[in-house]
Amino acid sequence: MFISKEIQLGNLLRKRGLTIAVAESFTGGLIGHVITNAPGSSVYFQGGVIAYANEVKMDILGVSEQTLIKYGAVSRETVLEMARGVRAALNTDIGISSSGIAGPDGGSAEKPVGLAWIGLSFLQSEAAEQFVYSGDRLQIKEQATQAAIQRVIDFLAE
């Protein structure tokens, strides 16, 4: 029987008594949307911050201006700070974050359209992973959303 990722995630979070929050940039709230598609998600989903602008990343999530200058908004360092920041801001066990380039414009040789970074913060542990997707803007955002949810599932299943 097929069980959707958001149901799998919800089952794992509920079983462990954990809470989660999201800090989203280029996914624009899609990760939170998918997580809350699961019935009963109010038990473990605290909320999210859509930090599209760098000012929001800094002011609400505590991302360092130096991090943004040195590494850019679409980077390992930024998504880790975003994930830590949303955990602190919303007082949750887990923070998941996303930053990327959905296109069709905005890419470069170093950071192409389709580049996505997903960050995860949990207690003393954290991880960030880079992906490069193809497709149109919505397809890239959807692929990154599914990857973010899968990363949390994999992390909790370990």
C-alpha positions in Angstrom: 0.0 0.0 0.0 1.3 3.4 -1.0 1.8 5.9 1.9 2.6 9.5 0.9 5.7 11.1 2.2 3.8 13.6 4.3 1.9 10.7 6.0 5.2 8.8 6.5 6.8 12.0 8.0 3.8 12.6 10.3 3.8 9.0 11.5 7.5 9.3 12.4 7.2 12.7 14.1 4.1 11.6 16.1 5.7 8.3 17.1 8.8 10.1 18.5 6.9 13.1 19.9 8.9 15.6 17.9 7.9 18.9 16.4 9.0 20.5 13.1 9.1 24.0 11.5 10.1 25.1 8.0 12.2 28.0 6.7 11.6 28.3 3.0 13.0 30.6 0.5 12.5 29.6 -3.1 9.9 26.9 -2.3 7.7 29.7 -1.1 5.7 27.7 1.5 5.3 24.6 -0.5 7.1 22.4 2.1 4.8 23.6 4.8 1.8 23.1 2.5 2.7 19.5 1.8 3.4 18.7 5.5 0.0 20.1 6.5 -1.7 18.0 3.9 -1.4 15.1 6.4 -4.4 14.9 8.8 -3.4 15.6 12.4 -0.3 17.6 11.3 -1.2 20.3 14.0 0.3 17.8 16.5 3.8 18.2 15.2 3.9 21.1 12.7 4.5 24.4 14.5 4.7 26.7 11.4 7.1 28.2 9.0 8.8 31.3 7.8 8.9 32.2 4.1 12.2 34.0 3.9 12.3 35.0 0.3 14.2 38.2 0.9 17.7 38.2 2.5 16.4 40.8 5.0 13.9 38.2 6.3 16.6 35.6 6.4 18.7 37.9 8.6 16.0 39.6 10.7 13.7 36.7 11.4 15.9 33.6 11.1 19.2 35.1 12.2 21.2 34.3 9.1 24.5 36.3 9.2 24.9 39.1 6.7 28.5 37.8 6.4 27.2 34.3 5.4 25.1 35.9 2.7 27.9 38.0 1.4 30.5 35.3 1.4 28.5 32.2 0.3 25.2 33.7 -1.1 21.6 32.9 -0.3 21.8 29.6 -2.2 24.4 27.8 -0.2 25.0 25.1 2.4 25.9 27.7 5.0 22.8 29.7 4.5 20.3 26.8 4.7 22.0 25.5 7.9 21.6 28.9 9.5 18.0 29.1 8.3 17.2 25.7 9.7 18.8 26.6 13.1 17.0 29.9 13.1 13.5 28.5 12.5 14.1 25.9 15.2 14.9 28.7 17.6 12.2 31.1 16.5 9.4 28.5 16.6 10.9 26.4 19.4 10.8 23.1 17.6 12.9 19.9 17.7 13.5 20.0 13.9 14.1 22.8 11.5 14.1 22.2 7.7 15.1 24.8 5.2 15.2 25.4 1.5 17.0 27.8 -0.8 17.5 27.6 -4.5 17.1 28.9 -8.1 13.8 27.9 -9.6 14.3 29.9 -12.8 13.7 30.5 -15.6 16.2 33.3 -14.8 18.7 33.9 -12.1 21.1 31.1 -12.7 24.8 31.2 -13.4 27.6 28.8 -14.4 28.4 28.4 -10.7 24.8 28.3 -9.5 22.5 27.0 -12.3 18.8 27.2 -12.6 17.5 24.1 -10.7 20.1 24.3 -8.0 18.6 23.6 -4.5 20.0 23.4 -1.0 18.0 21.7 1.7 19.1 22.2 5.3 18.1 20.2 8.4 18.7 21.0 12.1 18.0 18.7 15.0 19.4 18.9 18.5 23.2 18.8 18.1 23.0 17.4 14.6 22.6 19.2 11.2 23.0 18.4 7.6 22.7 20.1 4.2 22.4 18.6 0.8 22.7 20.1 -2.7 20.5 19.0 -5.6 20.2 20.1 -9.2 16.8 19.7 -10.8 15.4 20.2 -14.2 12.0 21.2 -15.4 10.0 24.4 -15.2 9.8 26.6 -12.1 7.0 24.7 -10.4 8.6 21.3 -11.2 11.8 22.4 -9.6 10.0 23.7 -6.5 8.0 20.4 -6.2 11.1 18.2 -6.6 12.9 20.2 -3.9 9.9 20.0 -1.6 9.7 16.2 -1.9 13.5 16.0 -1.3 13.2 18.1 1.8 10.5 15.9 3.3 12.4 12.7 2.3 15.5 14.0 4.0 13.6 14.4 7.3 12.1 10.9 6.9 15.6 9.4 6.2 17.1 11.3 9.1 14.3 10.0 11.5 14.5 6.5 10.2 18.3 6.2 11.0 
